[in-house]
Amino acid sequence: MNREYLRWYSQRLHRDMEMLVFGHAGAKVLVFPTREGRFFEYEQLGLVASLADKLQAGHLQLYCIEGLAADSLYGFHRHPAERIRRHAALEDYILNEVLPLMAAKNSHDCTIVHGCSLGAFQAASLVFRHPHLFRKLVAFSGRYDLTMKVESFSDLFDGYYDDSVYFHTPTHFLPGLGADWRLDRLREIDIVLTIGDADPFIDNNRYLSRLLGEKNIRHQLHVWDGRAHRAGAWRKMAPLYI
């Protein structure tokens, strides 16, 4: 299996950024790590191995990036306004550096965005904001409202709220989409959400599913038995849904 390490200095983020690429052809998959994960996490957790058959057959090519959670959404040393600004800067980096690199390396017309846990939020936020760029979203065990408190998970913005928080939070801005080009594009995308029936974000996933249904956006919500917010469950999910 092809495995390639890439590193370059990002002028948008003012730091070196790293990436691992797996596979040689097929649909391109942009992969976000979990909150504490890095660009090598997907391989470390055995998720790359779970997709080995598809990678070797040239059906998929993975681009595993840094999520920068400690520098943005979980960067509690920063003011909440700066946290969401850094999240927006990561989005800018992806749109203007990562996606062009992916296009240069692979001309396949399908780009999938995928993530687990916090990575699922980052994936969904990116796709719902820029649906014209993608063909599929695959989100495992996500919380799609980071202002929501549930179990040990707190409001990541400590009560702070502004337009940037609103427009980067799928369950906040989706209800307000009316006659909008994004709705037309979202209706063309394959959206797959997974969650365990004992996971803390089950209600939030059902709420997002209800919002999508109200907007006539086709999607799949797969509810697994028990607590599926773990690598073992994700390894089983990946070959089924990606």
Secondary structure as UniProt FT lines:
FT   STRAND          3..10
FT   TURN            11..14
FT   STRAND          15..22
FT   STRAND          27..32
FT   TURN            35..36
FT   TURN            39..40
FT   HELIX           41..44
FT   TURN            45..46
FT   HELIX           47..50
FT   HELIX           52..56
FT   TURN            57..58
FT   STRAND          60..65
FT   HELIX           69..71
FT   TURN            72..74
FT   TURN            76..77
FT   HELIX           80..93
FT   HELIX           94..98
FT   HELIX           99..105
FT   STRAND          111..116
FT   HELIX           118..129
FT   HELIX           131..133
FT   STRAND          136..140
FT   TURN            146..147
FT   TURN            151..152
FT   TURN            156..159
FT   HELIX           163..167
FT   HELIX           170..173
FT   HELIX           174..176
FT   HELIX           181..186
FT   TURN            187..188
FT   STRAND          190..196
FT   TURN            197..198
FT   TURN            200..201
FT   HELIX           202..214
FT   TURN            215..216
FT   STRAND          220..224
FT   HELIX           231..241
//
